[in-house]
Amino acid sequence: MCLFVAGFAIVPGALAADVLRILAWPGYAEPDIVAEFSRRHGVRVELSYVAFDDDLWARMSRNNGADFDVFAVNTAELQRYIDHNLAAPINLAHIRNQVNQSARFQNLAAIPALSRNGQIYAIPYTFSEMGLIYNQKIVKTPPSSMSVLWDPRYRGRVLAYSGGSHNFSNAAFLMQIKNPFQLSDDDLARVAKRLVDLRRNVLSFYSSPEEAVKLFRHNEIAYVYGNYGMQQVKELRAAGADVGYVIPQEGALAWLDCWVVSAGRKNQKLAEAWIDYMLEKNVSQALTEKQGLANTLTPIAASAGNERILWLEPVENPVKRKILWDRIISGDNFDN
């Protein structure tokens, strides 16, 4: 059994052993999974969690990546870490379980953002579209558009995600801006005003699936923007919520999360051993069974909604988006 203290997983009996320091999203490394890795390698594992991309960036860049050995990040953000020398190339010879991955993830060079100068910097782990969750006790007909999040009839009964970059991309997508990931200054100003309208409509902006569940249980919520996709749906249903989930008619954004070795790692082979372990069949299947998230080993059947999925891409200026988002959250109406 692992003992969790202040965001860390401490494995009893291994306090004097080597340490693997992991920075990940909620649910990516369950206690029993961590304990088995610790037992096999005779190491102590320190596991820290993040809730949104800005938090991940702040923690990884604080000491030039020296606080962590391995971390999880989506492909839209990865190039930023490579640009700032926060990620290290991966020795694929140490990722033997990559052969377990389905065909769509076998050719790493063909996946945008994973490589630089012929070197691979990330291994895909899980992915999800960011659809629309609705309360079937309040909403009797499945919604057809993400625009219901702005519907004044549901003011105070909407939950939205707290990550500014995703919100800018999602709003720009709904506004049919040609490229929601590369916004001009004029586009950013227009989208910011649209997000001010969203702020006025939501009860709260959540950061984690657990926080969304708590807010849903204690308030009369009609809609939730599903940043974590089916992971959130699974947790809400486990908590007794009667919710449905749809990909709206205009489509939805989607993310692909990968494991990355930190440039500040203390032990490259141990970090790569963790990534390899994450691709074992029982470990990846546990992610799906416990969290409801897709894994990269199990082939996903084609569906009618696939053509409406837009994978996240690097954005034009993450710092500027964060500054604008902080202004939105603080109550700025952008009247001037």
C-alpha positions in Angstrom: 0.0 0.0 0.0 1.2 3.5 -0.8 1.0 6.3 1.7 -0.1 9.7 0.3 1.4 12.8 2.0 0.9 16.3 0.7 0.5 15.2 -2.9 3.3 12.6 -2.8 3.2 8.8 -2.9 5.7 7.5 -0.4 6.4 3.8 -0.5 7.1 2.3 2.9 10.4 0.5 3.3 12.0 2.4 0.4 12.9 5.7 2.1 16.6 5.2 1.6 16.2 4.0 -2.1 16.5 6.0 -5.3 13.6 8.4 -5.9 11.5 8.8 -9.0 9.7 12.2 -9.0 6.5 12.2 -11.2 4.3 15.2 -12.1 1.0 14.0 -13.6 -2.7 14.6 -14.0 -5.3 13.1 -11.5 -5.8 9.4 -12.1 -2.8 8.8 -14.3 -1.0 6.7 -11.6 -3.1 4.9 -9.1 -1.6 3.9 -5.7 -1.4 0.2 -6.6 0.3 0.9 -9.9 2.8 3.1 -8.2 3.4 0.5 -5.5 4.1 -2.2 -8.0 6.7 -0.1 -9.9 8.4 0.8 -6.6 8.6 -2.8 -5.6 10.0 -4.0 -8.9 12.7 -1.3 -9.1 13.4 -0.9 -5.4 12.8 2.9 -5.5 10.7 5.4 -3.8 8.1 7.3 -5.9 7.1 10.9 -5.2 3.9 11.7 -7.1 2.6 15.2 -7.5 -0.5 16.3 -9.3 -1.5 19.2 -11.5 -4.9 20.5 -12.5 -4.3 22.7 -15.6 -1.7 23.5 -18.1 -0.5 26.8 -16.6 0.1 25.0 -13.3 2.1 22.3 -15.1 4.2 25.0 -16.8 4.8 26.9 -13.6 6.0 23.9 -11.7 8.2 22.5 -14.5 9.9 25.8 -15.3 10.4 26.8 -11.7 13.9 25.2 -11.4 14.4 24.4 -15.0 12.8 21.0 -14.6 15.1 19.9 -11.8 12.1 19.2 -9.4 10.8 16.2 -11.5 12.1 13.3 -13.5 9.1 12.5 -15.6 5.9 14.4 -16.4 2.7 14.1 -18.4 1.8 16.8 -21.0 -0.4 17.1 -24.0 1.0 17.4 -27.5 -0.2 21.0 -27.9 2.0 22.1 -25.0 5.0 19.8 -25.6 6.9 22.0 -28.1 7.0 24.8 -25.5 8.9 22.5 -23.1 11.3 21.5 -25.8 11.8 25.1 -26.8 12.8 26.0 -23.2 15.0 23.0 -22.7 12.7 21.4 -20.1 12.3 18.1 -21.9 14.9 15.4 -22.8 15.0 13.1 -25.8 13.8 9.6 -25.0 15.9 6.5 -25.8 13.3 4.3 -27.6 15.4 1.2 -27.0 14.3 1.5 -23.3 10.6 1.7 -24.3 10.2 -1.9 -25.3 6.4 -2.0 -24.6 5.8 0.5 -27.3 5.1 -2.6 -29.5 1.9 -3.0 -27.4 0.5 0.3 -28.7 -2.1 0.3 -31.4 -1.2 1.1 -35.0 -2.2 4.8 -34.8 0.5 5.4 -32.1 3.3 3.1 -33.5 4.8 5.7 -35.9 5.8 8.4 -33.4 7.5 10.6 -36.1 4.1 10.9 -37.8 2.4 12.4 -34.7 2.7 16.2 -34.7 4.9 17.7 -32.0 6.5 14.5 -30.6 9.8 15.0 -32.3 12.5 17.6 -32.8 15.6 17.2 -35.0 15.0 13.5 -35.5 14.7 12.8 -31.7 11.5 11.6 -29.9 10.6 13.6 -26.8 7.3 12.0 -25.8 5.4 8.7 -25.7 1.5 8.8 -26.1 -0.4 7.6 -23.1 -4.0 8.6 -23.2 -6.4 10.8 -25.1 -10.0 12.2 -25.0 -12.3 14.6 -26.7 -13.7 17.5 -24.6 -17.4 17.0 -25.0 -20.5 18.3 -23.3 -21.9 16.7 -20.1 -25.5 17.4 -19.2 -27.8 16.6 -16.3 -30.5 14.3 -17.6 -32.8 15.3 -14.7 -32.8 18.9 -15.9 -32.0 18.6 -19.6 -34.5 16.1 -21.2 -33.2 16.4 -24.8 -29.5 15.9 -25.5 -28.0 19.3 -26.4 -26.8 19.8 -30.0 -24.4 22.6 -29.5 -21.7 23.7 -27.0 -23.3 27.2 -27.2 -25.7 26.1 -24.4 -23.0 27.0 -22.0 -23.7 30.6 -22.8 -27.5 30.2 -22.7 -28.9 32.7 -20.1 -31.6 30.3 -19.2 -28.9 28.2 -17.4 -27.2 31.1 -15.7 -25.6 29.8 -12.5 -26.1 26.2 -13.5 -23.0 25.7 -15.7 -19.6 24.4 -14.8 -16.6 25.3 -17.0 -12.9 24.4 -16.9 -10.4 26.8 -15.4 -7.7 26.5 -18.0 -7.5 29.7 -20.0 -5.8 28.4 -23.1 -8.4 25.7 -23.7 -11.2 28.2 -23.1 -9.8 30.5 -25.7 -9.5 27.7 -28.3 -12.9 26.3 -27.5 -14.6 29.7 -27.8 -12.7 30.5 -31.0 -13.8 27.1 -32.4 -17.4 27.9 -31.7 -17.0 31.3 -33.2 -15.8 29.6 -36.4 -12.5 31.4 -36.4 -10.4 29.6 -39.0 -7.6 28.4 -36.7 -8.6 28.5 -33.0 -5.0 27.8 -32.0 -3.4 30.7 -33.9 -5.4 33.9 -33.0 -4.5 37.4 -34.0 -4.7 40.2 -31.5 -8.1 41.2 -32.9 -9.2 37.6 -32.5 -8.0 37.4 -29.0 -9.9 40.6 -28.1 -13.1 39.2 -29.6 -12.7 35.8 -27.9 -12.0 37.5 -24.6 -15.3 39.3 -24.7 -17.0 36.0 -25.5 -15.4 34.4 -22.5 -16.6 37.3 -20.3 -20.1 36.3 -21.3 -19.2 32.7 -20.3 -17.9 33.9 -16.9 -21.2 35.6 -16.3 -23.1 32.4 -17.0 -21.1 29.8 -15.0 -21.5 28.9 -11.3 -17.8 28.1 -11.1 -14.7 27.1 -13.0 -13.3 23.7 -11.9 -9.8 22.5 -12.2 -10.0 18.7 -11.5 -12.6 16.0 -12.1 -13.0 15.6 -8.4 -13.8 19.3 -7.9 -16.4 19.1 -10.7 -18.1 16.2 -9.0 -18.2 18.1 -5.7 -19.7 21.2 -7.3 -22.2 19.1 -9.3 -23.4 17.2 -6.2 -24.0 20.4 -4.1 -25.6 22.5 -6.8 -28.3 22.3 -9.4 -26.0 22.0 -12.4 -27.4 21.6 -16.0 -24.2 21.5 -18.1 -20.5 20.8 -17.6 -17.8 21.4 -20.1 -16.1 18.0 -20.1 -12.4 19.0 -20.3 -11.5 15.4 -19.0 -14.1 13.7 -21.3 -15.2 10.2 -20.2 -13.0 10.4 -17.1 -15.4 13.0 -15.7 -18.5 11.1 -16.9 -17.3 8.0 -15.1 -16.6 9.9 -11.9 -20.0 11.7 -12.0 -21.9 8.5 -12.5 -20.0 6.8 -9.8 -21.1 9.6 -7.5 -24.7 8.9 -8.4 -25.2 11.7 -11.0 -27.6 11.0 -13.9 -25.6 12.5 -16.7 -25.4 12.2 -20.4 -22.4 13.0 -22.7 -22.4 14.2 -26.3 -20.1 15.5 -29.0 -22.0 18.6 -30.2 -22.9 19.1 -33.8 -20.1 21.6 -34.4 -17.5 19.1 -33.0 -15.2 19.2 -30.0 -11.5 19.8 -29.2 -9.4 16.7 -28.2 -6.1 16.2 -26.4 -3.4 13.6 -26.5 -1.4 13.3 -23.3 2.2 11.8 -23.3 4.9 10.9 -20.9 8.0 13.0 -21.1 11.4 12.8 -19.5 12.4 16.0 -17.7 15.6 17.8 -18.7 16.3 18.0 -14.9 15.9 14.2 -14.4 18.3 12.5 -11.9 18.1 9.1 -13.5 17.2 8.9 -17.2 16.9 5.1 -17.3 14.5 5.1 -14.3 12.3 7.8 -15.9 12.2 5.7 -19.1 11.5 2.6 -17.1 8.4 4.4 -15.7 7.2 5.3 -19.2 7.8 1.7 -20.4 5.8 0.4 -17.4 2.9 2.7 -18.2 2.6 0.8 -21.6 2.2 -2.6 -20.0 -1.2 -4.0 -20.9 -2.6 -4.4 -17.4 -1.4 -0.9 -16.5 -2.9 0.9 -19.5 -6.1 -1.2 -19.2 -6.4 -0.1 -15.5 -6.4 3.5 -16.7 -9.4 2.8 -18.8 -11.2 0.6 -16.3 -10.7 3.0 -13.3 -10.7 6.4 -15.0 -12.8 5.9 -18.1 -9.9 7.3 -20.3 -8.9 5.8 -23.6 -5.4 4.1 -23.6 -3.0 3.9 -26.5 -3.0 0.1 -26.6 -6.6 -0.7 -27.2 -7.7 0.1 -30.8 -10.7 2.5 -30.9 -13.5 1.6 -33.3 -14.3 4.2 -35.9 -17.4 6.3 -35.1 -19.5 8.9 -36.8 -18.1 11.6 -34.6 -14.5 11.2 -35.5 -14.6 13.7 -38.3 -15.8 16.3 -35.8 -12.8 16.0 -33.5 -10.1 18.7 -33.7 -6.9 17.8 -31.9 -5.2 20.5 -29.8 -2.3 22.3 -31.4 0.3 24.7 -30.0 -1.2 28.1 -29.5 0.1 31.5 -30.7 1.0 32.9 -27.3 0.3 30.9 -24.1 1.6 33.7 -21.9 -0.7 36.3 -23.5 -3.7 33.9 -23.2 -3.0 33.4 -19.5 -2.8 37.2 -18.9 -6.1 37.7 -20.6 -7.7 34.8 -18.8 -6.5 36.1 -15.4 -8.2 39.4 -16.3 -11.4 37.6 -17.3 -11.5 35.6 -14.1 -10.8 38.7 -12.0 -13.9 40.4 -13.4 -12.6 42.6 -16.1 -15.3 43.2 -18.8 -12.8 44.5 -21.4 -14.9 47.7 -21.8 -11.9 49.8 -22.7 
